[in-house]
Amino acid sequence: MDRRHCYLDCRYRLSFVHKPDVYPAVLPLVLSGFSNVDEADWLLFNTYDKLEEQVVNWMAKQSQTRMITIGPTMPSFYLDKRLEDNAYGLHLFTPDSDTCTKWLDTKEATSVVYMSFGSLANLGEEQMEEIAWGIRNTNYNFIWVVRATEESKLPKNFVQETSGKGLVTGWCQQLEVLAHKAVGCFVTHCGWNSILEALSLGVPMVATPQWTDQPTNAKFVEDIWKVGVRAKTDEKGMVTRDELEESIKLVMEGERREEINKNAIRLKELALEAVDEGGSSDKNIHEFVSKILCNNYRAALC
């Protein structure tokens, strides 16, 4: 396929745009990825129409290129179930799926807080300590994904002291965890894949953004979609244990819990609607494939 036929959205924005001096090497690197965007015949976005309707409509008016939404791009098993394969097929780290699933099976519905800060974020030791004691102080059951490179930052004896309530794992099958009935809240760094997975599975969130598009995504979580809250940072830019505890409790049992859950379920239903047969993303993918096949057929006749 000619690369001009398709340009995939990588959703990088904001933190190194309005403060380029903070990440001096990143801005030119990302901008270079968009250097040939005007040559693209198609722009494909991993979102769905009714999730970002205003933004999608505005962007479509700004470009002469055909722009379509094709998301959520995740296994059909978790959405319309037209295919039974439940695997992405790629993991940056080896997930401990059996341990996580068996542990979750022993917990009551919506009683578990799932925490993961993605595959790249490197939290400072002080921030890790605040998160550790914050989740412990909630007294909720929790799964915390802590990569092997980050384990040394955990407070001494934390794993042992919380073994009755918590499970610390090096990596997991995130979709399997989020889809489990025991999970009631997702503490996330707000990477777009994580956000989209949580939205598609109707899981409320506590947003703890780090950089790039994450602050924007956190804004949407709290103020636009209203499917969670953003944990505020202190003067040092850290989320304190008290702030994390308060944020999690607000989502799990606070006065806004009913509204948050209702909004999460609504966006889950809209995600399913988009990818199901005849939905907006389903039709967009069919249109894209049909056009490519048609163009290739014409080229073969010439």
C-alpha positions in Angstrom: 0.0 0.0 0.0 1.3 3.4 -0.9 2.0 5.3 2.3 0.0 8.3 1.0 -3.2 6.3 1.4 -3.1 6.3 5.1 -1.8 8.6 7.9 -2.3 7.3 11.4 -2.9 9.8 14.2 -0.4 9.4 17.1 -2.1 12.0 19.4 1.1 13.6 20.6 0.4 17.2 21.6 0.5 19.9 24.2 3.2 19.4 26.9 6.1 19.8 24.6 4.2 22.3 22.4 3.4 25.0 24.9 6.6 24.3 26.8 9.1 23.2 24.2 12.1 23.9 26.4 11.1 21.1 28.8 11.4 18.4 26.1 13.7 20.1 23.5 14.4 16.9 21.6 10.8 15.7 21.4 9.1 18.5 19.5 11.1 18.3 16.3 11.0 14.5 16.4 7.2 14.5 16.6 6.7 17.3 14.1 8.9 15.4 11.6 6.3 12.5 11.8 3.7 14.9 10.4 6.0 16.4 7.7 4.1 14.7 4.8 0.6 14.9 6.3 -0.6 17.1 3.4 0.3 14.3 1.0 -1.9 11.7 2.7 -5.0 10.6 1.0 -6.6 9.4 4.3 -6.3 10.3 7.9 -7.4 7.5 10.3 -8.0 8.2 13.9 -8.2 5.8 16.8 -11.3 7.2 18.3 -15.1 7.1 17.7 -17.4 9.8 16.4 -19.6 10.3 19.4 -16.7 10.3 21.8 -15.1 13.5 20.3 -17.8 14.6 18.0 -17.1 18.3 18.2 -13.4 17.8 17.6 -13.9 15.3 14.8 -16.3 17.6 13.0 -14.0 20.6 13.3 -10.9 18.7 12.1 -12.8 17.3 9.1 -13.6 20.9 8.0 -9.9 21.9 8.2 -8.5 19.3 5.9 -9.0 18.4 2.2 -7.8 14.9 3.1 -10.5 12.3 3.9 -10.5 12.0 7.7 -12.3 9.0 9.4 -12.6 7.5 12.8 -11.9 3.8 13.1 -11.8 3.2 16.8 -11.7 1.8 19.4 -9.0 -0.4 17.8 -9.0 -3.2 20.3 -10.0 -6.9 20.0 -13.6 -7.5 19.0 -13.8 -10.0 21.9 -14.2 -7.0 24.3 -16.6 -5.1 22.2 -19.0 -6.5 19.6 -17.7 -10.1 20.0 -17.9 -10.8 16.3 -14.4 -12.4 16.6 -13.4 -14.5 19.6 -9.7 -13.7 19.6 -9.0 -11.6 22.7 -5.3 -10.8 22.2 -3.6 -7.7 20.8 -0.7 -10.0 19.8 2.0 -7.7 21.2 3.3 -6.9 24.7 6.3 -4.8 25.6 6.7 -6.9 28.8 5.6 -10.5 29.7 2.1 -10.3 31.4 1.3 -12.4 34.5 -2.3 -13.0 33.3 -3.1 -16.1 35.3 -2.1 -14.6 38.7 -4.0 -11.4 38.1 -7.2 -13.2 36.9 -7.2 -15.8 39.7 -6.6 -13.0 42.3 -9.5 -10.9 40.8 -11.8 -13.9 40.8 -11.6 -13.9 44.6 -12.8 -10.3 45.0 -16.3 -8.9 45.0 -17.7 -6.9 42.1 -16.3 -3.3 41.7 -14.1 -3.7 44.9 -10.7 -3.4 43.2 -8.6 -0.4 42.2 -6.4 -1.1 39.3 -3.3 1.1 38.9 -0.9 1.3 36.0 1.2 4.2 34.7 2.0 2.7 31.3 5.2 1.3 29.7 7.3 4.5 29.6 6.5 6.7 32.6 9.3 6.8 35.2 8.0 8.1 38.5 10.4 9.4 41.1 11.0 7.5 44.3 9.1 10.1 46.4 6.1 10.0 44.0 6.1 6.1 44.2 6.1 6.3 48.0 3.2 8.7 48.0 1.2 6.5 45.6 2.0 3.4 47.7 0.8 4.9 51.0 -2.1 6.6 49.2 -3.5 3.3 47.9 -2.9 1.5 51.2 -4.7 4.2 53.1 -7.9 3.8 51.0 -8.2 0.2 52.4 -9.4 -1.0 49.0 -8.3 -4.1 47.2 -5.8 -3.1 44.5 -3.7 -4.4 41.6 -0.6 -2.2 40.9 1.5 -2.7 37.8 5.1 -1.9 38.7 7.6 -2.6 36.0 10.8 -4.5 37.0 12.8 -1.3 36.5 10.6 0.5 39.0 10.4 -2.0 41.8 13.4 -0.6 43.7 11.4 2.6 44.2 8.7 0.9 46.2 8.8 1.6 50.0 10.5 -1.1 52.0 8.1 -3.9 53.1 5.2 -2.3 51.2 4.4 -5.5 49.3 4.5 -7.6 52.4 2.5 -5.1 54.4 -0.3 -4.9 51.8 -0.4 -8.6 50.7 -3.8 -9.1 52.2 -5.3 -6.3 50.1 -3.0 -5.8 47.2 -1.3 -7.5 44.3 1.9 -5.9 42.8 2.7 -7.3 39.4 5.3 -6.6 36.8 2.8 -6.5 33.9 -0.6 -7.7 33.1 -3.1 -8.1 30.3 -4.7 -4.8 30.9 -7.9 -5.5 28.9 -8.5 -8.7 30.8 -8.2 -6.7 34.1 -10.3 -3.8 33.0 -13.0 -6.2 31.8 -13.2 -8.1 35.0 -16.3 -7.4 37.2 -14.1 -7.0 40.3 -12.5 -3.8 39.0 -14.3 -0.6 40.1 -11.7 2.1 39.3 -8.6 2.7 37.1 -5.8 4.9 38.3 -4.1 5.8 35.0 -1.4 8.0 33.6 -3.9 8.8 30.8 -2.1 7.4 27.8 -4.6 7.3 24.9 -4.7 3.5 24.6 -5.4 3.2 28.3 -8.1 5.9 28.2 -9.8 4.3 25.2 -9.7 0.8 26.8 -11.2 2.1 30.0 -13.9 4.0 28.2 -14.8 1.0 26.0 -15.2 -1.2 29.0 -17.0 1.4 31.2 -14.4 1.7 33.9 -14.3 5.0 35.9 -10.9 6.6 36.2 -8.6 8.6 38.5 -6.4 10.6 36.1 -2.7 11.1 37.0 -1.2 12.5 33.7 2.5 12.9 33.2 3.2 14.5 29.8 2.5 14.7 26.0 -1.3 14.2 25.4 -2.0 13.0 28.9 -3.0 16.3 30.5 -5.5 16.9 27.7 -6.9 13.4 28.1 -7.2 13.9 31.8 -9.1 17.1 31.1 -11.6 15.2 29.0 -11.9 12.4 31.7 -12.9 14.9 34.4 -14.6 17.8 32.7 -15.8 16.7 29.3 -16.8 13.1 29.6 -17.2 13.2 33.4 -16.1 9.6 33.8 -13.6 10.2 36.6 -11.5 12.8 38.5 -8.1 14.2 38.1 -5.8 13.9 41.1 -4.3 17.4 41.7 -0.6 17.9 42.1 1.2 19.9 44.8 3.7 22.7 44.4 6.4 20.1 43.5 4.2 18.6 40.8 3.5 15.4 42.8 0.2 13.7 43.7 0.3 13.3 47.5 -1.0 10.3 49.3 -3.9 12.3 50.7 -4.9 13.6 47.3 -4.7 10.1 45.7 -6.7 8.6 48.6 -9.4 11.3 48.3 -9.6 11.0 44.5 -10.0 7.2 44.6 -12.6 7.3 47.3 -14.6 10.0 45.4 -14.8 7.7 42.4 -15.4 4.5 44.3 -18.0 5.8 46.9 -18.3 9.6 46.6 -21.4 11.6 45.9 -20.5 11.8 42.2 -20.1 8.0 41.9 -23.5 7.5 40.4 -23.0 10.2 37.8 -19.5 8.9 36.9 -20.7 5.3 36.5 -23.7 6.4 34.4 -21.4 8.4 32.0 -18.9 5.5 31.8 -21.6 3.1 30.8 -23.0 5.5 28.2 -19.6 5.9 26.5 -19.1 2.1 26.7 -22.4 1.7 24.8 -21.3 4.3 22.2 -18.0 2.5 21.7 -19.8 -0.7 21.0 -22.2 1.1 18.7 -19.4 2.5 16.7 -17.6 -0.8 16.0 -20.7 -3.0 15.7 -22.0 -3.9 12.2 -23.2 -0.7 10.6 -21.7 1.6 13.2 -19.6 4.7 12.3 -16.2 3.1 12.7 -17.3 -0.2 11.0 -18.6 1.7 8.0 -15.5 3.9 7.8 -13.2 0.9 7.7 -15.3 -0.7 5.0 -15.2 2.5 3.0 -11.4 2.8 3.4 -10.7 -0.9 2.4 -13.1 -0.6 -0.6 -11.4 2.5 -1.9 -8.0 0.9 -1.6 -9.1 -2.2 -3.3 -10.8 -0.2 -6.1 -7.7 2.0 -6.6 -5.4 -1.1 -6.7 -7.7 -2.7 -9.2 -7.7 0.3 -11.5 -3.9 0.5 -11.3 -3.6 -3.1 -12.3 -5.7 -2.4 -15.4 -3.5 0.5 -16.5 
